[in-house]
Amino acid sequence: MHPDASEPAVVLFVDDEPSILSALRRLFRPQGYRVLLAESGRSALAILETEPVDLVVSDMRMPEMDGAALLEQVCERWPTVGRVLLTGYADIGSTVAAINRGQIHRYIAKPWEDRELLMCVQDGLERRRLEQENRALLQLTRQQNDELQALNADLAARVKARTSELEQVNAMLQTSFAQLQQNFLLSIDVFSGLVELRSSGLAGYSRVVADLARRIARRLDGGAMLEQDVYIAGLLHEVGKIGFPDAMLRKPLSAMASDELALYRRHTLNGEAALLPLAQLQRVARYVRSHHERIDGKGFPDGLSGEEVPLGAQVLSVASDFYAAQSGRLSLKRYTPAEAQSLIRGGAGTRYEASVVEAFELALGDEPTEKPHDRPLAAHEVMPGMVLSRDLLSPQGTLLLAAGFVFDARVVKQLRDFGNREGVKLDIFVKLPEGGQP
């Protein structure tokens, strides 16, 4: 967000068509942002030299300087400014190159969906805020390390007392880092629902895939890192489909024409390209790229075989295939859970390693069966200090708040405003205290 928290976030839109700039201004001004407009890359750079800007949203095709070149300069000269590219399907090759060159955080296909673009900008601003907080924490750590060296050199007698102080500070930093990590995972969870907003498929589909993948990894004794990576990969494994036409999103794989199949077979590459700018998600990006590979070498996009197929990709493949069969993503027929389980079992030794299939069948029985100790509340009944016991979803199935979230006054107000604005009843479950009502 803007360095001064009291000031609105500043978003700069760049497009050589005045009508598009006008449409963007009409869309974003009611959101409380300060909107700046530029009709060329040169004009945008001039604005950036004189105005504090939080996020740049640029069209790809512009005369003189295209969006990729502009955002590459923004990356070099103002690396903390968020960067989003608007691009047509015909530009997908240059878009991927632009993402690598300019470290573009996101790209949105034109024509865009208003809700998708609004969420993209909101996510970009939130990402920038988290990065600023992280830089502040790193600077604080460096300052404290410098102080420690000075104290060790000049004040040896005070080492014991100072060590105690540093332990307290480190505990605060660990708490802050844990909060940043939680916010990062929450942002991923929210982002994973973007494709589902446009699809008529199962609401929350990516989350059930992610949860099953994590349980399979746990059965394989793959360790905490594998469990977290496959969970995040499950949330994001369909992100490469975000540019698909609406009709194609709703079409089963078996019903796709040859040109649609060609586009479909690239969604893992597009998904990997979208995740590569995030250093924390390098393994996740690899799993997303390879989750349609088969151990018999007949998968895509790289035709890997045997041990070349990463274990995390195999886990993700089993989980996504299981739910894809039930949701109608694979064929016109929607499989029952038992039929889908039989389908996975039949792929042992060809599609998946037998050990992964065995872990999958064990993991199916690991779903919690006990009813949470909680109760449902209406939005106006939620009070600060209450703890959310189950994920809070929108009517479209996208995540609003994750289980375990502690409500504060700000979020309570936002929750009530959301319910009033959208005119929907939210299913809000809060934890019950021991032996009483919340």
DAURUR-V261501 format. One record per backbone hydrogen bond with DSSP energy under -0.5 kcal/mol. CO is the residue of the C=O (numbers start at 1). NH is the residue of the N-H. Records with the same first field share a line. If there is no record, write none. Layout:
CO = NH / NH
//
This chain:
3 = 5
4 = 7
9 = 11 / 34
10 = 54 / 55
11 = 13 / 36
12 = 57
13 = 38
14 = 59
16 = 18
17 = 20 / 21
18 = 22
19 = 23
20 = 24
21 = 25
22 = 26
23 = 27
24 = 28
25 = 29
26 = 30
28 = 31 / 33
29 = 32
33 = 35
34 = 11 / 36
36 = 13
38 = 15
40 = 44
41 = 45
42 = 46
43 = 47
44 = 48
45 = 49
46 = 50
47 = 50 / 51
51 = 53
54 = 82
55 = 12
56 = 58 / 84
57 = 14
58 = 86
60 = 62 / 67
63 = 65
66 = 70
67 = 71
68 = 72
69 = 73
70 = 74
71 = 75
72 = 76
73 = 77
74 = 78
78 = 81
82 = 56
83 = 105 / 106
84 = 58
85 = 87 / 108
86 = 60
87 = 110
88 = 91
89 = 92
91 = 95
92 = 96
93 = 97
94 = 98
95 = 99
96 = 100
97 = 101
98 = 102
99 = 103 / 104
106 = 85
108 = 87
113 = 117
114 = 118
115 = 119
116 = 120
117 = 121
118 = 122
119 = 123
120 = 124
121 = 125
122 = 126
123 = 127
124 = 128
125 = 129
126 = 130
127 = 131
128 = 132
129 = 133
130 = 134
131 = 135
132 = 136
133 = 137
134 = 138
135 = 139
136 = 140
137 = 141
138 = 142
139 = 143
140 = 144
141 = 145
142 = 146
143 = 147
144 = 148
145 = 149
146 = 150
147 = 151
148 = 152
149 = 153
150 = 154
151 = 155
155 = 158
156 = 159
158 = 162
159 = 163
160 = 164
161 = 165
162 = 166
163 = 167
164 = 168
165 = 169
166 = 170
167 = 171
168 = 172
169 = 173
170 = 174
171 = 175
172 = 176
173 = 177
174 = 178
175 = 179
176 = 180
177 = 181
178 = 182
179 = 183
180 = 184
181 = 185
182 = 186
183 = 187
184 = 188
185 = 189
186 = 190
187 = 191
188 = 192
189 = 193
190 = 193
191 = 194
193 = 197
194 = 198
195 = 198 / 199
202 = 205
204 = 208
205 = 209
206 = 210
207 = 211
208 = 212
209 = 213
210 = 214
211 = 215
212 = 216
213 = 217
214 = 218
215 = 219
216 = 220
217 = 222
218 = 221
222 = 226
223 = 227
224 = 228
225 = 229
226 = 230
227 = 231
228 = 232
229 = 233
230 = 234
231 = 235
232 = 236
233 = 237
236 = 239
238 = 241
239 = 242
241 = 244
245 = 249
246 = 250
248 = 251
252 = 255
253 = 256
257 = 261
258 = 262
259 = 263
260 = 264
261 = 265
263 = 266
264 = 267
266 = 270
267 = 271
268 = 272
269 = 273
270 = 274
271 = 275
272 = 275 / 276
273 = 277
275 = 278
277 = 279
278 = 281
279 = 282
281 = 285
282 = 286
283 = 287
284 = 288
285 = 289
286 = 290
287 = 291
288 = 291
290 = 293
292 = 300
294 = 297
295 = 306
304 = 294
305 = 308
306 = 309
308 = 310
310 = 314
311 = 315
312 = 316
313 = 317
314 = 318
315 = 319
316 = 320
317 = 321
318 = 322
319 = 323
320 = 324
321 = 325
322 = 326
323 = 327
324 = 328 / 329 / 330
325 = 335
329 = 253
330 = 254
333 = 335
336 = 340
337 = 341
338 = 342
339 = 343
340 = 344
341 = 345
342 = 346
343 = 347
344 = 347
345 = 348
347 = 350 / 351 / 352
350 = 296
351 = 295
352 = 349
353 = 356 / 357
354 = 358
355 = 359
356 = 360
357 = 361
358 = 362
359 = 363
360 = 364
362 = 365
363 = 366
364 = 367
372 = 374
373 = 432
375 = 430
377 = 428
378 = 381 / 382
379 = 382
383 = 386
386 = 407
387 = 431
388 = 404
391 = 393
392 = 400 / 401
394 = 397
398 = 394
401 = 392
402 = 405
405 = 388 / 407
407 = 385
408 = 412
409 = 413
410 = 414
411 = 415
412 = 416
413 = 417
414 = 418
415 = 419
416 = 420
417 = 421
418 = 422
419 = 423 / 424
424 = 426
426 = 428
427 = 429
428 = 377 / 430
429 = 389 / 390
430 = 375
433 = 436
//
